[in-house]
Amino acid sequence: MTLTALRTAMIRFPLVAGTVVAGAAVAVLLAAGQESAAQWMTSAYALLLAIFRSGSMVKALRNGRWGIDLLAVTAIAATVAVGE
């Protein structure tokens, strides 16, 4: 994959790119023996993602559409709330 193709993919799919970067950072923290920091980083990223998706979820609910976003945001919030 060329650098241009990678840049285009990152612009086209920013959530995927962010998740890959966050996953790599968590892997580095785990390899360094920093389990607590890795869990905090994972939880923070998950909450940011849930907040981001909440906007589209609320918009869809206002239009009378129940979508998978409702389940996803609820699952993310519940998972972070119990410390997983």
Backbone as a ProteinNet text record, in pm:
[ID]
protein_1_A
[PRIMARY]
MTLTALRTAMIRFPLVAGTVVAGAAVAVLLAAGQESAAQWMTSAYALLLAIFRSGSMVKALRNGRWGIDLLAVTAIAATVAVGE
[TERTIARY]
84.7	0	89.2	61.5	141	100.4	184.7	157	32.2	13.3	-105.1	-231.8	-227.9	-344.4	-376.7	-273.3	-293.5	-356.3	-307	-361.2	-507	-539	-676.5	-767.4	-719.9	-799.5	-823.3	-722.8	-737.7	-837.6	-838.3	-933.5	-1073.6	-1083.9	-1214.8	-1276.4	-1193.3	-1240.2	-1170	-1201.4	-1127.5	-1150.6	-1268.3	-1291.9	-1209.6	-1195.5	-1112.6	-966.3	-921.1	-782.6	-757.5	-850.3	-836	-833.1	-914.9	-919.1	-788.3	-732.9	-604.3	-494.3	-492.2	-390.4	-407.9	-531.6	-557.4	-520	-551.8	-516.3	-366	-293.8	-147.7	-90.5	-144.4	-97.3	-125.5	-242.3	-276.6	-183.7	-152.8	-61.2	76.7	122.8	252.7	247.9	139.1	125.8	123.3	50.9	45.2	182	252.7	385.6	482.6	458.6	543.9	500.6	396.2	350.7	260.8	203.5	118	-29.3	-77.6	-214.9	-318.6	-294.5	-389.9	-402.3	-290	-292.2	-359.1	-335.2	-398	-548.6	-595	-739.7	-801.1	-734.5	-785.4	-792	-688.6	-686.9	-797.5	-815.3	-921	-1057.8	-1079.7	-1208.1	-1233.5	-1131.5	-1146.9	-1180	-1110.1	-1138	-1279.1	-1319.8	-1454.9	-1560.7	-1540.5	-1637.3	-1641	-1525.3	-1523.6	-1598.2	-1578.4	-1647.4	-1798.2	-1838.3	-1981.3	-2043.9	-1972.6	-2023.6	-2038	-1938	-1942.9	-2063	-2085.6	-2196.8	-2332.7	-2334.8	-2460.7	-2532	-2456.5	-2517.3	-2601.5	-2546.9	-2623.2	-2736	-2716	-2820.4	-2941.5	-2917.2	-3027.1	-3100.4	-3025.1	-3086.5	-3176.6	-3130.6	-3210.2	-3334.3	-3320.5	-3435.9	-3541.5	-3497.1	-3591.6	-3669.4	-3606.7	-3672.6	-3753.5	-3761.1	-3841.2	-3773.3	-3642.4	-3568.2	-3489.9	-3512.6	-3436.2	-3325.5	-3203.3	-3092.8	-2997.8	-2895.9	-2795.1	-2712.3	-2711.5	-2635.9	-2683.2	-2812.6	-2867.1	-2807.5	-2803.7	-2745.6	-2595.8	-2526.7	-2382	-2343.7	-2409.7	-2377.5	-2409.6	-2522	-2558.3	-2455.6	-2412.5	-2314	-2179.6	-2137.4	-2008.9	-2015	-2122.2	-2135.1	-2140.5	-2213.6	-2224.1	-2089.7	-2017.5	-1888.1	-1788.5	-1785.6	-1695.3	-1739.6	-1870.3	-1921.8	-1880.1	-1871.1	-1831	-1680.4	-1606.8	-1461	-1400.9	-1470.5	-1416.8	-1348.7
-117	0	123.3	213.2	335	432.5	529.8	632	712	739.2	812.8	731.5	603.2	517.3	506.9	498.7	492.8	622.6	734.8	865.4	877.8	832.7	838	749.9	631.2	541.8	601.6	667.3	729.4	844.6	919	1029.4	974.7	869.7	812.5	739.1	676.1	597.6	642	761.1	812.3	731.7	675	595.8	468.2	407.6	287.6	323.5	432.3	475.8	507.4	576.5	608.4	484.6	387.2	262.8	185.6	184.1	115.9	184.4	316.8	391.7	368.5	375.8	352.5	210.1	113.7	-25.4	-45.8	18.4	7.8	70.6	184.4	249.8	162.9	100.6	11.7	-109.9	-163.4	-277.3	-240.9	-120.8	-75	-62.5	-4.6	7.9	-128.3	-222.5	-356.9	-424.8	-407.3	-467.1	-406.9	-280.9	-213.7	-242.2	-323	-357.7	-253.7	-167.5	-59.6	-94.3	-199.1	-245.9	-139.6	-69.6	32.1	145.5	191.7	298.9	251.3	126.1	70.7	64.7	24.5	19.6	159.2	255.6	393.3	446.9	419.7	468.9	403.2	274.5	204	257.9	278.6	331.2	471.5	555.1	692.4	692.4	608.5	602.2	550.7	449.6	394.3	498.7	575.2	680.5	790.8	829.1	930.1	880	755.1	696.3	691.5	655.5	651.1	789.9	889.8	1027.8	1070.4	1038.5	1072.5	1008	879.1	806.7	848.2	902.6	944.1	1050.7	1137.6	1242.6	1185.5	1091.4	1032.1	945.3	886	803	888.7	1000.9	1089.6	1141.7	1177.3	1225.4	1118.1	993.9	884.4	858.6	865.7	844.4	952.7	1074.7	1184.5	1162.1	1095.1	1066.2	937.1	875.6	755.1	626.9	630.8	510.4	456	330.8	262.9	187.3	218	153.6	83.5	28.5	-44.6	49.2	179.1	275.6	277.5	263.4	262.7	146.9	30.4	-86.2	-67.9	-16.4	0	98.9	213.5	314.3	262.2	193.1	135.6	32.1	-52.9	-156	-95.2	7	72.3	136.2	210.2	277.1	175.5	67.3	-34.3	-103.4	-130.2	-196.3	-109	19.2	111.8	128.1	131.2	150.7	38	-83.3	-195	-220.4	-138.6	-146.8	-253.5	-293.8	-395	-330.3
0	0	0	-89	-97.4	11.6	34.1	135.1	99.7	-26.6	-72.3	-48.4	-77.4	-55.6	93	176.2	321.2	372	325.1	364.8	321.6	200.6	150.6	236.1	272.4	355.7	493.2	550.1	681.2	678.5	570.5	556.9	534	457.1	425	543.8	625.8	739.9	868.2	918.6	1034.9	1162.6	1181.1	1301.9	1301.8	1185.8	1175.2	1201.6	1142.8	1162.8	1309.7	1373.8	1515.3	1602	1567.3	1643.5	1628.8	1509.5	1487.7	1568.5	1566.6	1642	1791.9	1840.1	1982.6	2021.3	1937.5	1965.5	1972	1882.5	1884.4	2010.9	2051.5	2173.7	2296.5	2300.2	2411.1	2411.2	2294.9	2286.7	2340.5	2309.4	2360.1	2512.3	2563.8	2708.9	2777.6	2720	2777.9	2774	2663.9	2652.2	2753.5	2790.5	2888.6	3032.3	3048.4	3181.8	3246.3	3167.3	3217.2	3195.8	3263.1	3243	3280	3389.3	3434.9	3332.8	3282.6	3182.4	3053.9	3017.4	2897.3	2913	3031.1	3054	3051.4	3112	3110.2	2967	2889.1	2751.4	2669.1	2687.9	2615.7	2654	2783.3	2830.4	2776.7	2779.5	2729.4	2580.5	2503.3	2359.9	2334.2	2409.2	2391.8	2424	2530.5	2565.3	2459.7	2408.6	2301.2	2178	2146.1	2031.7	2057.3	2178.3	2212.3	2204.6	2253.2	2246.1	2100.3	2019.4	1877.5	1808.5	1837.6	1774.5	1832.1	1952.8	2015.3	1933.5	1871.1	1789.3	1677	1603	1493.4	1546.8	1663.9	1724	1762.1	1824.9	1864.7	1741.5	1640.1	1516.1	1454.6	1452.2	1397	1481.6	1613.2	1700.4	1680.6	1660.2	1634	1504.6	1409.5	1282.6	1287.8	1406.1	1420.8	1378.2	1361.2	1320.8	1439.3	1469.1	1572.3	1501.9	1535.7	1466.1	1560.6	1503	1578.3	1664.5	1632.7	1712.2	1857.4	1878.6	2013.7	2093.8	2035.4	2101.6	2123.3	2024.1	2033.7	2143.7	2146.6	2247.5	2386.9	2401.8	2531.4	2575.5	2484.1	2517	2554.6	2483.6	2514.4	2652.6	2679	2809	2923.3	2905.7	3009.7	3033.6	2927.8	2939.5	3015.2	2982.1	3052.3	3197.3	3221.3	3357.5	3452.4	3401.4	3487.5	3485.3	3411.7	3413	3325.6	3222.9	3131.6	3014.1
[MASK]
++++++++++++++++++++++++++++++++++++++++++++++++++++++++++++++++++++++++++++++++++++

